[in-house]
Amino acid sequence: MSFEAKHWTTTTIALSVVAAISSVSIYYYWNARSKYAELTSKIQQLEASLNTSSKNCAAERQGRIRAQQALRNGLAQPKCDNLEQTAYPLSPIGVVQSCFSTRNGTPRQPLLVPLARACLSFDPARVPPASLEGLEEYSHCWIIYVFHLNTNLDKLWKEPSRSRLKAKVKVPRLIGGKMGLFATRTPHRPCPIGLTVAKVEAVQGNMVLLSGVDLVDGTPVLDIKPYLPFCDSVKEATVPNWLTTENPLVVASVSFSEDFASSLADCWKVAEKNSLYATPEELQRLIEQVLSWDIRSVSQRTRPHSSIKAGNSEESGNTSDLDDYQDEEASDHGNKESDSTSREVLYHLTLEGLDVSYRIDCNGNVIAERVAVSSDVQNSKQNRCNHSTWRDRLS
């Protein structure tokens, strides 16, 4: 083949390759451009759909907010000018497992008995454990609860004109003198809701260990909130003069009989598995702290010892007279025996399911006589947390 022919053939092949490459490039170019245009169109469609969905969502949210506002207004507005028909969604979220088995002996104020412990157990369906994260960093917390053992709860279901709710109650510091109920912390209120403060000892799962409590066992809890000293403690706060005088509820002394420790040791074999205390000695210190305050009712404190006849087992006091934090019925429950020789009343205090018998003389000296397992509460002490639950946190 001549040189010209070879050159022509090479040139033809080169041009064919260039043409093929150009055709391929043009094909991919137009194909890519077509896909880009298609992708751009889809993006525009998605953006339009997103804008439409956002507008619909905003409209739905506004409608939901308006519906919620209407519902709140409907619930909050008294119907037919009757406050009793106004309802709010309030339900207990937890229950208290307290060292105070009964109302009698439960302190009238919080923090008076530092060793008084309680385990606040929350319903995990309503209060997930994560809700309690951070609470342990506070030293104290507020507890909002229900006075579920009030003896006059039935009155609150009646018409106000028929409820006969007392406007004035007896105040312990006034030795039977009366004050308007809103000037006291009586549990017998038009709405039986209580507020107290307690020390946060530990948090574990859906439970909180508290101390310094004034809550009876089984108390339903509506809410807890952290105690904030910078706003919860008011330095300029003042109180009436009758609260600044010497406290008549402080006893002169507390002592124990020779047989008390041995009887407590015997009862400890039964009480230990359900107790929030590590040893019988620690439980005895709790008993001493509780009895260092006169837990008797007004009628029991004001009735002279000589007026109680030997062998009289009748309960003293008027059950219709309400005390500040305990009604007469609850406090008089602790007076069921009298000694034929000393004519001193034998009172009873129930702590951690144990019945503590004690006497108090006219000079305010308390003597704890003996302790026994209480038949009233021993069958209800099931499935309770005890000291072993919190051992690592309390060490």
C-alpha positions in Angstrom: 0.0 0.0 0.0 1.3 3.4 -1.0 2.1 6.0 1.6 -0.9 8.2 0.5 -3.2 5.2 1.0 -1.8 4.5 4.4 -2.1 8.1 5.5 -5.6 8.3 4.2 -6.6 5.1 6.1 -5.0 6.4 9.3 -6.7 9.7 9.0 -10.1 8.0 8.3 -9.7 5.9 11.4 -8.8 8.8 13.5 -11.7 10.8 12.3 -14.0 7.9 13.0 -12.7 7.6 16.5 -13.1 11.3 17.1 -16.6 11.2 15.7 -17.5 8.2 17.9 -16.1 9.9 20.9 -18.0 13.1 20.1 -21.1 11.1 19.6 -20.7 9.4 22.9 -19.9 12.7 24.7 -22.9 14.4 23.1 -25.0 11.5 24.2 -23.8 11.6 27.8 -24.1 15.3 27.8 -27.7 15.4 26.7 -28.5 12.4 28.9 -26.9 14.1 31.9 -28.7 17.4 31.1 -32.0 15.5 30.8 -31.4 13.8 34.1 -30.4 17.1 35.7 -33.6 18.8 34.4 -35.6 15.8 35.7 -33.9 16.0 39.1 -34.4 19.8 39.2 -38.1 19.2 38.4 -38.4 16.6 41.2 -36.6 18.9 43.7 -39.0 21.7 42.8 -42.0 19.4 43.2 -40.6 18.2 46.6 -40.1 21.8 47.7 -43.6 22.7 46.7 -44.9 19.6 48.5 -42.9 20.5 51.6 -44.2 24.1 51.6 -47.7 22.8 51.3 -47.2 20.3 54.1 -45.6 23.0 56.3 -48.6 25.3 55.7 -51.0 22.5 56.5 -49.0 21.6 59.6 -49.0 25.2 60.8 -52.7 25.4 60.1 -53.3 22.2 62.0 -51.1 23.4 64.9 -53.1 26.7 65.1 -56.3 24.7 65.1 -55.0 22.4 67.8 -53.9 25.4 69.9 -57.3 27.0 69.5 -59.0 23.8 70.5 -56.8 23.4 73.5 -57.4 27.0 74.6 -61.2 26.4 74.1 -61.0 23.2 76.2 -59.0 25.0 79.0 -61.4 27.8 79.0 -64.3 25.4 79.1 -62.8 23.5 82.0 -61.8 26.7 83.9 -65.1 28.5 83.5 -67.5 27.7 86.4 -70.6 26.1 85.0 -73.8 27.8 86.2 -71.6 29.8 88.7 -70.9 26.6 90.6 -67.2 26.1 91.4 -67.8 22.4 92.3 -68.6 21.6 88.7 -65.2 23.0 87.5 -62.8 20.1 87.0 -59.1 19.8 86.4 -57.0 16.7 85.4 -55.4 16.0 88.8 -54.4 12.5 89.8 -51.8 11.1 92.2 -48.5 10.2 90.6 -47.0 8.4 93.5 -47.5 7.1 97.0 -45.5 7.5 100.3 -44.1 4.5 102.2 -43.6 6.2 105.6 -42.2 5.2 109.0 -45.4 6.7 110.4 -47.9 3.9 110.2 -50.9 6.0 111.5 -51.9 9.6 111.8 -51.3 9.6 115.6 -47.6 10.6 116.2 -47.0 12.0 112.7 -45.2 15.3 113.2 -47.3 18.5 112.8 -44.6 20.2 110.8 -41.8 19.0 108.5 -38.2 18.6 109.5 -39.1 18.4 113.2 -38.0 14.8 113.3 -34.8 14.5 111.2 -34.7 10.7 111.3 -38.3 10.4 110.0 -37.9 8.6 106.7 -40.2 7.8 103.8 -39.8 6.3 100.4 -41.8 8.1 97.7 -42.6 5.6 95.0 -43.9 6.9 91.6 -46.1 5.2 89.1 -43.7 4.4 86.3 -46.5 4.7 83.7 -47.1 8.4 84.7 -43.5 9.2 85.9 -40.7 7.7 84.0 -37.4 7.3 85.9 -35.9 10.0 83.6 -38.2 12.5 85.2 -36.3 12.3 88.4 -32.8 12.9 86.9 -31.1 15.9 88.6 -33.4 15.8 91.7 -30.7 14.3 93.8 -28.5 17.4 93.3 -31.0 19.3 95.5 -30.9 19.0 99.2 -34.6 19.4 99.7 -37.9 19.3 97.8 -41.5 20.4 98.1 -44.2 17.7 98.1 -47.8 18.4 97.2 -50.1 15.7 98.5 -53.6 14.7 99.5 -54.9 14.5 103.1 -56.4 11.1 102.3 -57.1 10.1 105.9 -59.1 13.1 106.9 -62.2 12.1 108.8 -64.3 14.8 107.2 -63.7 14.0 103.6 -67.3 13.0 103.1 -68.3 16.6 103.9 -66.4 17.8 100.8 -68.8 15.9 98.5 -71.8 17.7 99.8 -73.2 21.1 98.9 -71.3 23.9 100.6 -74.3 24.8 102.6 -74.6 21.3 103.9 -70.9 20.5 104.3 -70.6 22.2 107.7 -66.9 22.6 107.2 -65.4 24.3 110.3 -64.1 27.8 109.6 -62.0 27.9 112.8 -59.9 25.1 114.2 -58.0 24.5 117.5 -54.3 25.4 117.4 -51.9 23.3 119.5 -49.7 26.3 120.4 -52.8 28.2 121.7 -53.7 25.2 124.0 -57.1 24.8 122.4 -57.5 28.4 121.2 -59.0 28.7 117.8 -57.9 30.4 114.6 -59.3 30.7 111.1 -58.3 27.5 109.2 -56.4 29.5 106.5 -54.3 31.0 109.3 -53.2 27.4 110.2 -51.8 24.3 108.6 -54.8 22.1 109.5 -55.4 19.2 107.2 -59.1 19.9 107.3 -59.4 22.3 104.4 -62.0 23.0 101.8 -59.6 21.3 99.3 -57.6 18.6 101.2 -54.3 19.4 99.6 -51.1 19.5 101.7 -47.7 21.1 101.1 -44.5 20.0 102.9 -40.8 20.1 102.5 -38.4 17.1 103.0 -34.7 16.3 102.7 -33.7 14.4 99.6 -31.5 11.5 100.7 -31.3 9.5 97.5 -32.9 8.8 94.1 -33.1 5.4 92.6 -35.2 4.5 89.6 -38.7 5.7 90.2 -38.2 6.1 93.9 -37.0 8.9 96.2 -35.8 8.4 99.7 -36.8 11.3 102.0 -36.1 12.3 105.6 -37.6 14.8 108.0 -41.1 13.9 106.7 -44.4 14.6 108.3 -46.3 12.3 106.0 -48.4 9.3 107.1 -47.9 5.9 105.3 -50.0 5.6 102.1 -50.2 9.4 101.4 -51.0 10.0 97.7 -48.6 12.5 96.1 -49.7 15.0 93.4 -46.3 16.6 92.6 -42.8 17.3 93.8 -40.7 20.4 93.1 -37.1 21.3 94.1 -36.6 23.6 97.0 -34.9 26.8 95.9 -33.4 28.8 98.9 -33.0 32.0 96.9 -36.8 32.4 96.3 -38.4 29.9 98.6 -36.9 31.3 101.8 -38.2 34.8 102.5 -35.9 36.7 104.9 -38.5 39.4 105.5 -41.3 37.0 106.3 -43.2 37.5 109.6 -45.5 35.4 111.7 -48.1 36.1 114.4 -47.0 36.6 117.9 -48.5 33.3 119.1 -46.0 31.5 116.9 -43.0 33.3 118.4 -43.7 32.4 122.0 -42.2 29.4 123.7 -43.3 26.2 122.1 -45.6 24.3 124.6 -45.3 21.1 122.5 -41.6 20.4 123.5 -41.4 17.8 126.2 -39.1 18.0 129.2 -37.3 14.7 128.7 -37.5 11.3 127.0 -36.3 8.2 128.7 -36.8 4.4 128.2 -37.7 1.7 130.6 -35.2 -1.0 131.5 -37.1 -3.6 129.3 -37.6 -1.3 126.3 -34.4 -2.2 124.5 -35.0 -6.0 124.8 -38.6 -5.7 123.7 -37.5 -3.7 120.7 -34.8 -6.3 119.9 -37.4 -9.0 119.9 -39.8 -7.0 117.6 -36.9 -6.1 115.3 -36.8 -9.8 114.0 -40.2 -9.1 112.5 -39.8 -5.4 111.6 -36.4 -5.5 110.0 -37.4 -6.8 106.6 -39.8 -3.9 106.1 -37.9 -1.2 107.9 -36.2 1.9 106.5 -33.7 1.7 109.4 -30.5 -0.3 109.7 -30.6 -1.3 113.4 -33.0 -1.4 116.3 -30.8 1.3 117.9 -31.4 3.6 115.0 -35.1 3.0 115.2 -35.0 3.8 119.0 -33.4 7.1 118.1 -36.3 7.8 115.8 -38.8 7.0 118.6 -36.9 9.4 120.9 -37.1 12.2 118.3 -40.8 11.6 117.7 -41.6 11.6 121.5 -39.5 14.7 122.1 -42.6 16.6 120.8 -45.9 16.2 122.6 -48.0 14.4 120.0 -51.1 14.2 122.1 -54.3 16.0 121.1 -55.4 19.3 122.7 -58.0 17.5 124.9 -55.4 15.0 126.1 -52.9 17.7 127.1 -55.5 19.9 128.8 -57.3 17.2 130.8 -55.7 16.7 134.2 -54.3 13.3 135.0 -56.3 13.1 138.2 -59.5 13.3 136.2 -58.8 9.9 134.6 -60.2 7.2 136.9 -58.3 3.9 137.4 -59.3 1.3 134.9 -61.1 3.7 132.6 -60.4 2.6 129.0 -62.8 5.1 127.4 -61.1 7.4 124.9 -60.8 11.0 126.1 -61.5 14.1 124.2 -64.1 15.4 121.7 -63.6 13.8 118.3 -65.3 16.8 116.7 -62.6 19.2 117.9 -59.9 19.4 115.2 -56.2 19.7 116.0 -53.7 21.5 113.8 -52.1 18.5 112.1 -54.0 15.7 113.8 -57.7 15.5 114.6 -58.9 14.4 118.0 -59.9 11.0 116.7 -56.4 10.3 115.5 -54.7 11.5 118.6 -57.1 9.9 121.0 -56.5 6.6 119.4 -53.2 6.7 121.3 -55.1 6.7 124.7 -56.7 3.4 125.5 -55.2 2.3 128.8 -54.8 3.7 132.3 -52.7 2.3 135.2 -54.6 1.5 138.4 -51.7 2.4 140.5 -50.2 5.5 139.0 -53.4 6.7 137.3 -51.2 7.8 134.4 -52.5 7.2 130.9 -50.6 4.8 128.7 -50.4 6.3 125.3 -49.6 4.4 122.0 -47.5 5.4 119.0 -47.2 3.3 115.9 -43.9 3.5 113.9 -42.7 1.1 111.3 -45.5 -1.3 112.2 -44.5 -1.4 115.9 -46.7 -0.3 118.7 -44.8 1.9 121.2 -46.4 2.4 124.7 -45.4 5.5 126.6 -46.4 7.7 129.5 -46.0 11.4 130.1 -46.3 13.0 133.5 -47.6 16.4 134.4 -44.1 17.9 134.1 -43.7 16.8 130.5 -41.3 13.9 131.2 -41.9 11.0 128.7 -41.1 7.4 129.5 -41.3 4.8 126.7 -42.4 1.6 128.4 -42.4 -1.2 125.8 -42.8 -2.0 122.2 -44.8 -4.7 120.4 -45.7 -5.7 116.8 -48.8 -3.8 115.9 -51.7 -6.1 114.8 -53.3 -3.2 112.9 -50.6 -2.8 110.3 -48.4 -5.9 110.3 -50.5 -7.5 107.5 -50.2 -4.4 105.2 -46.4 -4.3 105.2 -45.9 -6.2 102.0 -43.8 -5.3 98.9 -42.2 -2.3 100.6 -38.7 -1.0 100.1 -36.4 -1.3 103.1 -33.0 -0.2 104.3 -31.2 -2.7 102.1 -32.7 -0.9 99.0 -30.9 2.3 100.0 -27.9 0.9 101.9 -25.3 2.0 99.3 -26.8 5.5 99.1 -26.9 6.0 102.9 -23.4 4.8 103.6 
